[in-house]
Amino acid sequence: MKRMYALAAFVMAAPMALAGADVTKSGTYRADLMPYGEHVPGVQLPIVLGEGEEGPAGDCNVLIVAAADQVWADEVRNQLNSTGLLGPVDLFDARSGTPTLAQLQNYDSVLTFTDFGYADANAMGNVMADYVDGGGNVVQATFSWHSSIPLSGRWQSGGYSPLTYAGQSSGVTLTLGTVHQPSHPVMTGVSSFNGGSSSYHNDVSYASGSIAIADWSNGRPLVAEMPGFNGAIIGLNFYPPSSVSRSDFWDTNTDGEWLMANGLSYGCGPQAPRCIYQVSKVKNKANACGQVCDTCPYVRGDLVCTIECGSSNDCTGRLKGFNACANGAACKVSADLVGCDIPPSNCKRCR
């Protein structure tokens, strides 16, 4: 995929192939986003747990409530897990049912997005509003602002959404534009974002009372916050599955997973101390054809925060690893231990 798991070597994952036009699905959905697989309407699917995997080091446990293909939703879970910032991440298939408030309250934060319509858009919006009223945190993402597959109900009518509701655009590569709030915790470690050749997003504006955090390069909102509620509410105006799922989705050589993970952890309280390293050496190693990576995600002097720690004794003295690139080249990186401390706002954490 990309990045470092605590600066250890990691493996490049190839994008999944998109199925042909013979795939059929039921319900309301963005037809141009259909992956392979078929959804059976009317079946209540349970929350899908992490299949016995060891949970990440973070304290913030998360539920992905996606009215989308669950193969792609699982890839989003993998992206979130790769950051090491969050606790367990579970899935709920919102095409076939609506989680109860009691189910949502088992989690600190919820990420919700659509490709299909929700099983009941009004019920979903009502329970999300109830969840935030009780102190739960929500990250809302594309296409849940789309008029045909929205998160509606009290969420929409009660002013919870950070962005307005509108149609969608795609087909022009967009990148991170103006950052209005560079010190906002959601932007921690985010140096770049590329939406891919489709750059799917909704044609929205900032909602009344919301905080503009960052824009797309075309000036449309990319990241927003709606303050004033018991729980944190963050809007991310991009489609969460990455180029691992489909090559025209957001580029995994950029920081989409950190936008999502930071948004989900934003309402979970202060960060615990982590092992902090400073990058001392970066080498762009060519592939067999002499090609190098377009960009390396680290430069000398970058701070990288990894696992939680009680003291420096819990931290490895020096880390070495590499970031694989799509062309088979790699960025080899070494980083030296600074110490065990609260992560500073410019710390990239482990990639």
Buried (B, 14 or more C-beta within 10 A) or exposed (E): BBBBBBBEEBEBBEBBEBEEEEEEBEBBBBEEBBBEEEBEEEEEBEBBEBEEEEEBBBBBBBBBBBBBBBEBBBBBBBBBBBBBBBBBBBBBBBBBBBBEBEBBBEBBBBBBBBBBBBBBBBBBBBBBBBBBBEEBBBBBBBBBBBEEBBBBBBBBEBBBBBBBBBEBBBEEEBBBBEBBBEEBBBBBBBBEBBBBBBBBBBBBBBBEEBBBBBBBBBEBBBBBBBEEBEBBBBBBBBBBBBBBBBBBBBBBBBBBBBBBBBBBBBBBEEBBBBBBBBBBEBEBBEEEEEEBBEBBBBEEEBBBBBBBBEEBEEBBEEBBBBBBBBBBBBBBBBBEBBEBBEBEEEBBBBB
